[in-house]
Amino acid sequence: MDGKEVWAKNEYDKENRKLIVTVNASIASEISVAISKDTVALDNQIEKRCFDFLNQAEIGFVLKDEIYGLITSGKKTTVILSELKAKELDTELYGVLTEILTA
C-alpha cells in the first residue's frame, strides 16, 4: 500500500471461485496486490474431476485405484505425469488425465 508492504487477509470463496483480499486502507491509497502460488491454493477440483473421469473409464478397478492413488499422493504434477506415462496407459486416457492435471 502506497509503496509499502502491509498485511492483508485473504480467503478463497470456493463456490464462486474467487480470491478475496482485504486490507485496511484509505480510499486515496494506492494498492498493489502480488499473489504467489503459495498464497492460496485455488481449488480446481482436480481430484474430483479425475475421480469422476476414472469412475466412468472402461479400465480395470485396480488400475483406476493405482491412478487415483497417484493423483492424490501429493506429488508434484510433473512427477505424477511422468509416473502415469511410465504406466503406458492408453493414449486417450493419458491425454484426458494430462488435460485435467494441467488445467
RAZIZI-V893663 format. One line per field, one symbol per residue. ss: DSSP state (2 for helix, 1 for strand, 0 for the rest). burial: I if it has 24 or more other ideal C-beta (glycine too) atoms within 12 Angstrom, else O. A space follows every 50 residues. Layout:
ss=???
burial=???
This chain:
ss=00000000111110000111110000000000000000000000022222 22222200002222222222200000222222222200002222222222 200
burial=OOOOOOOOOOOOOOOOOOOOOOOOOOOOOOOOOOOOOOOOOOOOOIOOOI OOIIOOIOOOOOOIOOIIOIIOOOOOOOOIIOOIOOOOIOOOIIOIIIOI IOO
